[in-house]
Amino acid sequence: MVIRQMVSSDLDFALRCANAEGWLSETREVFETFLAYDRNGCFVAEHDSQRIGICVATRYKKNGFIGELIVIHAMRNRGFGKRLMQHAMGLGGDLPALAVAAMTTALGGTR
Ligand SMILES: CC(C)(COP(=O)(O)OP(=O)(O)OC[C@H]1O[C@@H](n2cnc3c(N)ncnc32)[C@H](O)[C@@H]1OP(=O)(O)O)[C@@H](O)C(=O)NCCC(=O)NCCS
């Protein structure tokens, strides 16, 4: 798996990921805002040159937030999500306060 910075041409993919989870609050504008705020914290994971997941790590001064962690259904349970999260935590690991959106959709029963 390769993790790279998200770019504007990934927005459709990011939106598809969010829509597949039923996350209606995560609109194109939301992802555009993440990119505009700090594109270094917006990631896309690729496997065999295909996009398979996304994650966003956002720094707010001394605080940080990791969310939008999504691995497409077909590629789950292979360790990709964990590696994406570890990558994102590497970016915010120096912060005194780092919030992680760890509540998974699966808790609602869609794992
Ligand atoms: C959560 C998600 C990113 C996990 O991706 P994944 O590639 O399947 O996860 P991994 O294979 O790397 O699993 C890593 C660990 O998390 C556990 N895990 C995986 N999916 C899980 C889930 N949905 N709920 C709880 N634990 C989960 C695995 O058992 C594994 O545990 P281990 O390290 O003790 O063996 C993926 O299920 C997903 O995209 N879910 C929908 C979006 C979501 O809920 N995102 C999180 C909130 S932002």
The ligand as an SDF file (V2000), in Angstrom:
LIG
                    3D

 48 50  0  0  0  0  0  0  0  0999 V2000
  -12.6610    1.3510   10.1380 C   0  0  0  0  0  0  0  0  0  0  0  0
  -11.9990    0.9210    8.8370 C   0  0  0  0  0  0  0  0  0  0  0  0
  -11.2100    2.1120    8.2720 C   0  0  0  0  0  0  0  0  0  0  0  0
  -11.0270   -0.2190    9.1350 C   0  0  0  0  0  0  0  0  0  0  0  0
  -10.2990   -0.4900    7.9600 O   0  0  0  0  0  0  0  0  0  0  0  0
   -9.6730   -1.9320    7.7180 P   0  0  0  0  0  0  0  0  0  0  0  0
   -8.6330   -1.7890    6.6530 O   0  0  0  0  0  0  0  0  0  0  0  0
  -10.7300   -2.9140    7.4820 O   0  0  0  0  0  0  0  0  0  0  0  0
   -8.9950   -2.2220    9.1470 O   0  0  0  0  0  0  0  0  0  0  0  0
   -7.7390   -3.1270    9.4440 P   0  0  0  0  0  0  0  0  0  0  0  0
   -7.7990   -4.3630    8.6190 O   0  0  0  0  0  0  0  0  0  0  0  0
   -6.4940   -2.2930    9.3320 O   0  0  0  0  0  0  0  0  0  0  0  0
   -7.9640   -3.5080   10.9590 O   0  0  0  0  0  0  0  0  0  0  0  0
   -7.2070   -2.8880   12.0050 C   0  0  0  0  0  0  0  0  0  0  0  0
   -7.7650   -3.3030   13.3410 C   0  0  0  0  0  0  0  0  0  0  0  0
   -9.0660   -2.7250   13.5360 O   0  0  0  0  0  0  0  0  0  0  0  0
  -10.0310   -3.7340   13.7320 C   0  0  0  0  0  0  0  0  0  0  0  0
  -11.1900   -3.2950   12.9870 N   0  0  0  0  0  0  0  0  0  0  0  0
  -11.2890   -3.2520   11.6420 C   0  0  0  0  0  0  0  0  0  0  0  0
  -12.4620   -2.7270   11.2890 N   0  0  0  0  0  0  0  0  0  0  0  0
  -13.1310   -2.4520   12.4340 C   0  0  0  0  0  0  0  0  0  0  0  0
  -14.3850   -1.8990   12.7020 C   0  0  0  0  0  0  0  0  0  0  0  0
  -15.1770   -1.5080   11.6980 N   0  0  0  0  0  0  0  0  0  0  0  0
  -14.7790   -1.7710   13.9840 N   0  0  0  0  0  0  0  0  0  0  0  0
  -13.9440   -2.1360   14.9840 C   0  0  0  0  0  0  0  0  0  0  0  0
  -12.7000   -2.6530   14.7830 N   0  0  0  0  0  0  0  0  0  0  0  0
  -12.3120   -2.7990   13.5170 C   0  0  0  0  0  0  0  0  0  0  0  0
   -9.4300   -4.9970   13.1720 C   0  0  0  0  0  0  0  0  0  0  0  0
   -9.9310   -6.1490   13.8060 O   0  0  0  0  0  0  0  0  0  0  0  0
   -7.9740   -4.7960   13.4780 C   0  0  0  0  0  0  0  0  0  0  0  0
   -7.7060   -5.1010   14.8270 O   0  0  0  0  0  0  0  0  0  0  0  0
   -6.3090   -5.7700   15.2770 P   0  0  0  0  0  0  0  0  0  0  0  0
   -5.2330   -4.7980   14.8830 O   0  0  0  0  0  0  0  0  0  0  0  0
   -6.4570   -5.9360   16.7450 O   0  0  0  0  0  0  0  0  0  0  0  0
   -6.2390   -7.0390   14.5030 O   0  0  0  0  0  0  0  0  0  0  0  0
  -13.0370    0.4050    7.7980 C   0  0  0  0  0  0  0  0  0  0  0  0
  -13.7970   -0.6350    8.4070 O   0  0  0  0  0  0  0  0  0  0  0  0
  -13.9740    1.4670    7.3260 C   0  0  0  0  0  0  0  0  0  0  0  0
  -13.6710    2.1820    6.3530 O   0  0  0  0  0  0  0  0  0  0  0  0
  -15.1510    1.6460    7.9980 N   0  0  0  0  0  0  0  0  0  0  0  0
  -16.1300    2.6420    7.6060 C   0  0  0  0  0  0  0  0  0  0  0  0
  -15.6810    4.0530    7.9410 C   0  0  0  0  0  0  0  0  0  0  0  0
  -15.4330    4.2540    9.4360 C   0  0  0  0  0  0  0  0  0  0  0  0
  -16.2150    3.8280   10.2680 O   0  0  0  0  0  0  0  0  0  0  0  0
  -14.2850    4.9460    9.7410 N   0  0  0  0  0  0  0  0  0  0  0  0
  -13.8830    5.2180   11.1100 C   0  0  0  0  0  0  0  0  0  0  0  0
  -14.4280    6.5080   11.5990 C   0  0  0  0  0  0  0  0  0  0  0  0
  -13.6640    7.9300   10.8610 S   0  0  0  0  0  0  0  0  0  0  0  0
  1  2  1  0
  2  3  1  0
  2  4  1  0
  2 36  1  0
  4  5  1  0
  5  6  1  0
  6  7  2  0
  6  8  1  0
  6  9  1  0
  9 10  1  0
 10 11  2  0
 10 12  1  0
 10 13  1  0
 13 14  1  0
 14 15  1  0
 15 16  1  0
 15 30  1  0
 16 17  1  0
 17 18  1  0
 17 28  1  0
 18 19  1  0
 18 27  1  0
 19 20  2  0
 20 21  1  0
 21 22  1  0
 21 27  2  0
 22 23  1  0
 22 24  2  0
 24 25  1  0
 25 26  2  0
 26 27  1  0
 28 29  1  0
 28 30  1  0
 30 31  1  0
 31 32  1  0
 32 33  2  0
 32 34  1  0
 32 35  1  0
 36 37  1  0
 36 38  1  0
 38 39  2  0
 38 40  1  0
 40 41  1  0
 41 42  1  0
 42 43  1  0
 43 44  2  0
 43 45  1  0
 45 46  1  0
 46 47  1  0
 47 48  1  0
M  END
$$$$
